[in-house]
Amino acid sequence: MENQSLKHLASNLLVALPLSLAALSASAEQATGLSQNPEVQAFIAGMHEQHGFDIAHLTRQFAVLRPNATVLKAIRPPAVPEKQRSWERYRERFVNEQRLAGGLSFWQKHAATLQRAEAIHGVPAEVIVAIIGVETIYGQHMGSFGVLEALASLAFFYPPRSEFFRGELEQFLLLARENGISPLSVKGSYAGAIGIPQFMPSSHRRFAVDFDGDDRIDLRQSHADAIGSVGRFLQQHGWQTGEPVAVPAAVSGNPAALLALGIKPSLSVSEFAAQGVAAVADGDRAAALIDLVTPAAATEYWLGFNNFYVITRYNRSSFYAMAVFQLAEALRQEHAARAAGNHSPPATRASNSSP
């Protein structure tokens, strides 16, 4: 037991040390701005060499930035057990009356645009609506952080994902230049996601589309551009039109080895059945075993298919993909009921929806 305790302590120290050093560095930058940081200076030089940015101009922009403590706190995994992963708590945040009622209204208002996106990209309207609902409650909450400061804080003061966020910082500066906007003017999430669909800068540049025909892409103001861009993102990541997303599964025995295969479909439904996972689905269809854990409650198991995996490309979380799927199903059911002139209160359908 003593050796295990020492190993646990050493492991925690290895994780905490880089974050502690980053925190000390961040404190030093508060007084002078990020332009004095050697890593930032090297980044600016790289932007000049690779993309032709003016060094003096970028230096002035970084000089007004400070490491954002709120961003750095928000990005870290929770340390308190009651704040750790709970599917039940997560689901309540996203599959609820507010998002269902708002989604039905959004669908009605943008029906023609959603129909066009579905025809072009093959993604059902309810899935596009659900993603926008989960991300920003249909554009109501797009984030109030300065995207440049958020990305810079994470790129230079969050070692676990610094490489990823430096890449996004590079993409953001290119995006701002291409669109003729000041990078200091753009607001978004604490992680640097932008607009109604919360695209990261790299996704914005690769997948966003002008869907309202005004010759510009504006994910912050144009619902049409947001709808078309979400559809294109999912299509480009392999969405299969008309194919299922996920089905409930019953598991016998210890599923650890099957869960270790990951979230990408790798075994057929029949192969899962042979290893104690029962589900009603085409036996030849490739799937992945998904566990939805809630502390002090029975774990929910599902088989996720290709389209479930595609949703995780938007946000690499099984909780996220299942919340999108279940909200989409609730929206589809209520939308169809209303079209048939028979609907129940949104709160009832949201709380009881089970695909």
C-alpha positions as CSV (number, residue, x, y, z in Angstrom):
1,M,0.0,0.0,0.0
2,E,2.8,2.4,0.8
3,N,4.5,1.8,-2.5
4,Q,1.2,2.4,-4.3
5,S,0.7,5.6,-2.4
6,L,4.2,6.8,-3.4
7,K,3.5,5.9,-7.0
8,H,0.2,7.8,-6.9
9,L,1.9,10.8,-5.4
10,A,4.7,10.7,-8.0
11,S,2.1,10.5,-10.8
12,N,0.2,13.5,-9.5
13,L,3.4,15.5,-9.2
14,L,4.3,14.7,-12.8
15,V,1.0,16.0,-14.0
16,A,1.0,19.0,-11.7
17,L,4.6,20.2,-12.3
18,P,4.1,21.4,-15.9
19,L,0.9,23.2,-14.9
20,S,2.5,24.8,-11.9
21,L,5.4,26.1,-14.1
22,A,3.0,27.4,-16.6
23,A,1.1,29.2,-13.8
24,L,4.3,30.9,-12.7
25,S,5.0,31.9,-16.2
26,A,1.5,33.3,-16.6
27,S,1.9,35.4,-13.5
28,A,5.0,36.9,-14.9
29,E,3.2,37.8,-18.1
30,Q,0.4,39.7,-16.4
31,A,2.4,42.8,-16.0
32,T,4.1,42.9,-19.4
33,G,1.7,41.3,-21.9
34,L,2.3,38.2,-24.0
35,S,4.6,39.9,-26.5
36,Q,7.5,39.7,-24.1
37,N,7.2,35.9,-23.8
38,P,10.0,34.1,-25.8
39,E,7.6,31.4,-27.0
40,V,5.2,34.0,-28.2
41,Q,8.0,35.9,-30.0
42,A,9.0,32.6,-31.7
43,F,5.4,32.0,-32.7
44,I,5.2,35.5,-34.2
45,A,8.4,35.0,-36.1
46,G,7.0,31.7,-37.5
47,M,3.8,33.5,-38.6
48,H,5.9,36.0,-40.4
49,E,8.1,33.3,-42.1
50,Q,5.2,31.0,-43.0
51,H,2.4,33.4,-43.8
52,G,3.9,36.8,-44.3
53,F,2.4,38.5,-41.2
54,D,4.0,41.7,-40.1
55,I,6.1,41.1,-36.9
56,A,5.5,44.6,-35.5
57,H,1.8,44.4,-36.0
58,L,1.4,41.0,-34.4
59,T,3.7,42.1,-31.5
60,R,1.4,45.0,-30.8
61,Q,-1.6,42.8,-30.7
62,F,0.0,40.3,-28.4
63,A,1.2,43.1,-26.2
64,V,-2.3,43.9,-25.0
65,L,-3.1,40.2,-24.1
66,R,-2.7,38.6,-20.7
67,P,-3.0,35.0,-19.7
68,N,-6.7,34.5,-18.9
69,A,-7.0,32.7,-15.5
70,T,-10.6,31.9,-16.1
71,V,-9.8,30.2,-19.4
72,L,-7.0,28.2,-17.8
73,K,-9.2,27.1,-14.9
74,A,-12.1,26.2,-17.2
75,I,-10.0,23.9,-19.5
76,R,-8.7,21.8,-16.6
77,P,-10.5,18.5,-15.7
78,P,-12.5,18.8,-12.5
79,A,-10.7,17.5,-9.4
80,V,-13.7,17.3,-7.1
81,P,-15.5,13.9,-7.4
82,E,-19.0,15.4,-7.4
83,K,-18.1,17.5,-10.5
84,Q,-16.7,14.6,-12.4
85,R,-18.4,12.7,-15.3
86,S,-22.1,11.9,-14.8
87,W,-24.3,11.0,-17.8
88,E,-27.4,11.7,-15.9
89,R,-26.3,15.2,-14.9
90,Y,-24.8,15.9,-18.4
91,R,-28.1,14.8,-20.1
92,E,-30.2,17.1,-18.0
93,R,-28.1,20.1,-19.2
94,F,-28.8,19.4,-22.9
95,V,-31.9,17.2,-23.4
96,N,-34.4,19.5,-21.7
97,E,-37.5,21.7,-22.2
98,Q,-35.5,24.8,-23.0
99,R,-33.5,23.2,-25.9
100,L,-36.5,21.2,-27.2
101,A,-38.9,24.2,-27.3
102,G,-36.1,26.4,-28.7
103,G,-35.2,23.8,-31.3
104,L,-38.8,23.4,-32.5
105,S,-39.0,27.2,-32.9
106,F,-35.6,27.3,-34.7
107,W,-36.7,24.5,-37.0
108,Q,-39.9,26.2,-37.9
109,K,-38.2,29.6,-38.5
110,H,-35.4,28.0,-40.7
111,A,-37.4,25.1,-42.2
112,A,-36.5,25.9,-45.8
113,T,-32.8,26.4,-45.1
114,L,-32.7,23.1,-43.1
115,Q,-34.5,21.3,-45.9
116,R,-31.9,22.6,-48.4
117,A,-29.0,21.6,-46.1
118,E,-30.4,18.1,-45.7
119,A,-30.8,17.8,-49.5
120,I,-27.3,18.9,-50.2
121,H,-25.4,17.3,-47.3
122,G,-27.6,14.3,-46.5
123,V,-27.8,15.2,-42.7
124,P,-31.3,15.2,-41.1
125,A,-32.6,18.6,-40.1
126,E,-33.1,17.4,-36.5
127,V,-29.4,16.5,-36.1
128,I,-28.3,19.9,-37.4
129,V,-30.8,21.6,-35.1
130,A,-29.7,19.5,-32.1
131,I,-26.0,20.3,-32.6
132,I,-26.7,24.1,-32.7
133,G,-29.0,23.7,-29.7
134,V,-26.4,21.8,-27.6
135,E,-23.6,24.2,-28.7
136,T,-25.2,27.6,-28.1
137,I,-29.0,27.2,-27.5
138,Y,-29.6,28.3,-31.1
139,G,-27.2,31.2,-31.0
140,Q,-28.1,32.6,-27.6
141,H,-24.8,31.8,-25.9
142,M,-21.8,32.1,-28.2
143,G,-19.3,33.0,-25.6
144,S,-17.9,36.3,-24.3
145,F,-14.2,35.5,-24.2
146,G,-11.8,37.3,-26.6
147,V,-10.8,34.4,-28.9
148,L,-7.3,35.7,-29.5
149,E,-6.6,35.9,-25.7
150,A,-8.3,32.5,-25.0
151,L,-6.3,30.7,-27.7
152,A,-3.0,32.4,-26.7
153,S,-3.6,31.5,-23.0
154,L,-4.1,27.9,-23.9
155,A,-1.4,27.8,-26.5
156,F,1.3,29.1,-24.2
157,F,0.1,28.3,-20.6
158,Y,-1.7,25.0,-20.9
159,P,1.1,22.4,-21.6
160,P,-1.2,19.3,-22.0
161,R,-2.7,20.7,-25.2
162,S,-0.4,23.5,-26.2
163,E,0.4,22.0,-29.6
164,F,-3.3,21.8,-30.5
165,F,-4.1,25.3,-29.4
166,R,-1.0,26.8,-31.1
167,G,-2.4,25.3,-34.3
168,E,-5.8,26.8,-33.6
169,L,-4.2,30.2,-32.8
170,E,-2.4,30.0,-36.2
171,Q,-5.6,29.2,-38.0
172,F,-7.5,31.9,-36.2
173,L,-5.0,34.6,-37.2
174,L,-5.3,33.4,-40.8
175,L,-9.1,33.4,-40.6
176,A,-9.2,36.9,-39.3
177,R,-6.8,38.1,-42.0
178,E,-8.9,36.4,-44.8
179,N,-12.1,38.0,-43.5
180,G,-10.6,41.4,-42.9
181,I,-11.4,41.6,-39.2
182,S,-9.3,42.4,-36.2
183,P,-8.5,39.3,-34.2
184,L,-9.0,41.3,-31.1
185,S,-12.6,41.9,-31.9
186,V,-13.8,38.3,-32.1
187,K,-15.6,36.8,-29.1
188,G,-16.2,33.1,-28.5
189,S,-15.9,30.3,-26.0
190,Y,-13.1,29.8,-23.4
191,A,-11.6,27.2,-25.8
192,G,-11.7,29.6,-28.8
193,A,-14.8,28.2,-30.5
194,I,-16.7,30.7,-32.7
195,G,-20.2,31.6,-33.6
196,I,-23.6,29.9,-33.6
197,P,-22.2,26.4,-34.3
198,Q,-19.0,26.9,-32.2
199,F,-16.5,26.0,-34.9
200,M,-12.9,26.0,-33.9
201,P,-10.8,28.2,-36.3
202,S,-9.4,25.2,-38.2
203,S,-12.9,23.8,-38.8
204,H,-14.2,27.3,-39.8
205,R,-11.5,27.5,-42.5
206,R,-12.0,24.0,-43.7
207,F,-15.8,23.4,-43.5
208,A,-17.7,26.6,-43.1
209,V,-19.8,27.7,-46.1
210,D,-21.7,30.7,-47.4
211,F,-25.2,29.3,-47.3
212,D,-27.2,32.5,-47.6
213,G,-25.6,33.7,-50.8
214,D,-24.2,37.0,-49.6
215,D,-20.6,36.1,-50.7
216,R,-19.2,35.9,-47.1
217,I,-19.2,33.4,-44.4
218,D,-20.5,34.7,-41.1
219,L,-21.0,32.0,-38.4
220,R,-21.7,34.7,-35.8
221,Q,-24.7,36.4,-37.4
222,S,-26.0,34.1,-40.2
223,H,-28.1,31.2,-39.1
224,A,-28.1,30.0,-42.7
225,D,-24.3,29.9,-42.8
226,A,-24.3,28.0,-39.5
227,I,-26.9,25.4,-40.7
228,G,-25.1,24.8,-44.0
229,S,-21.7,24.6,-42.2
230,V,-22.8,22.0,-39.6
231,G,-24.3,19.9,-42.4
232,R,-21.1,20.1,-44.5
233,F,-18.9,19.3,-41.4
234,L,-20.8,16.1,-40.7
235,Q,-21.0,15.2,-44.4
236,Q,-17.2,15.7,-44.8
237,H,-16.6,13.5,-41.8
238,G,-18.5,10.6,-43.3
239,W,-22.1,11.0,-42.4
240,Q,-24.2,8.1,-44.0
241,T,-27.6,9.3,-45.1
242,G,-30.5,7.3,-43.8
243,E,-28.3,5.1,-41.5
244,P,-28.8,4.7,-37.8
245,V,-26.9,6.5,-35.1
246,A,-27.0,4.2,-32.0
247,V,-29.2,1.6,-30.3
248,P,-29.4,0.5,-26.6
249,A,-27.4,-2.5,-25.6
250,A,-27.5,-5.1,-22.8
251,V,-24.1,-6.2,-21.5
252,S,-23.3,-9.5,-19.7
253,G,-19.9,-10.0,-18.2
254,N,-17.0,-7.5,-18.0
255,P,-17.0,-5.2,-21.0
256,A,-13.6,-3.6,-20.3
257,A,-11.9,-5.2,-23.3
258,L,-14.7,-4.2,-25.6
259,L,-14.7,-0.6,-24.3
260,A,-10.9,-0.5,-24.8
261,L,-11.5,-0.8,-28.5
262,G,-12.5,2.8,-28.5
263,I,-15.4,4.9,-29.9
264,K,-14.7,4.1,-33.6
265,P,-16.8,1.2,-34.9
266,S,-14.6,-1.9,-35.2
267,L,-16.7,-5.0,-34.6
268,S,-19.9,-6.1,-36.1
269,V,-23.1,-6.3,-34.1
270,S,-22.9,-10.1,-34.4
271,E,-19.3,-10.1,-33.0
272,F,-20.5,-8.1,-30.1
273,A,-23.3,-10.5,-29.5
274,A,-20.8,-13.4,-29.4
275,Q,-19.1,-11.5,-26.6
276,G,-22.1,-10.8,-24.5
277,V,-23.5,-7.6,-25.9
278,A,-27.1,-7.8,-27.1
279,A,-28.7,-5.2,-29.3
280,V,-31.5,-5.0,-31.9
281,A,-29.6,-4.1,-35.1
282,D,-28.3,-5.5,-38.4
283,G,-25.8,-8.2,-37.4
284,D,-23.3,-7.1,-40.1
285,R,-23.3,-3.4,-39.1
286,A,-20.0,-2.2,-37.6
287,A,-20.4,-0.7,-34.1
288,A,-18.6,0.5,-31.0
289,L,-19.6,-0.2,-27.4
290,I,-20.5,3.1,-25.6
291,D,-20.7,3.4,-21.8
292,L,-22.6,6.2,-20.2
293,V,-21.5,6.3,-16.6
294,T,-23.4,7.9,-13.7
295,P,-21.8,7.6,-10.3
296,A,-24.0,5.5,-7.9
297,A,-26.2,4.4,-10.8
298,A,-26.2,1.6,-13.3
299,T,-24.1,2.3,-16.4
300,E,-26.1,2.7,-19.7
301,Y,-24.7,0.8,-22.6
302,W,-25.3,1.5,-26.3
303,L,-23.9,0.4,-29.6
304,G,-22.8,3.4,-31.6
305,F,-22.6,3.2,-35.4
306,N,-20.7,5.2,-37.9
307,N,-23.0,8.3,-37.6
308,F,-22.5,8.3,-33.8
309,Y,-18.7,8.3,-34.5
310,V,-19.2,11.2,-36.9
311,I,-20.9,13.3,-34.3
312,T,-17.9,12.7,-32.0
313,R,-15.8,14.4,-34.6
314,Y,-17.6,17.6,-33.7
315,N,-16.8,17.1,-30.0
316,R,-14.9,14.0,-29.0
317,S,-17.1,12.9,-26.2
318,S,-19.6,10.0,-26.1
319,F,-21.7,12.1,-23.7
320,Y,-21.8,14.9,-26.3
321,A,-22.7,12.6,-29.2
322,M,-25.5,10.9,-27.2
323,A,-26.9,14.2,-26.0
324,V,-27.1,15.4,-29.6
325,F,-28.7,12.1,-30.7
326,Q,-31.3,12.1,-28.0
327,L,-32.1,15.8,-28.4
328,A,-32.4,15.2,-32.2
329,E,-34.8,12.2,-31.6
330,A,-36.9,14.3,-29.2
331,L,-37.0,17.1,-31.8
332,R,-37.9,14.7,-34.6
333,Q,-40.7,13.1,-32.7
334,E,-42.2,16.3,-31.5
335,H,-41.9,17.9,-35.0
336,A,-43.7,15.0,-36.6
337,A,-46.4,15.0,-33.9
338,R,-47.0,18.7,-34.5
339,A,-47.2,18.2,-38.2
340,A,-49.8,15.5,-37.6
341,G,-51.7,17.9,-35.3
342,N,-51.0,15.8,-32.2
343,H,-48.4,16.9,-29.7
344,S,-47.8,16.8,-26.0
345,P,-46.0,19.4,-23.9
346,P,-42.3,19.7,-24.9
347,A,-41.1,19.2,-21.3
348,T,-42.8,15.7,-21.2
349,R,-41.2,14.6,-24.4
350,A,-37.8,16.0,-23.5
351,S,-37.6,14.3,-20.2
352,N,-39.0,11.0,-21.4
353,S,-37.4,10.8,-24.8
354,S,-35.6,7.5,-25.4
355,P,-34.5,6.7,-28.9
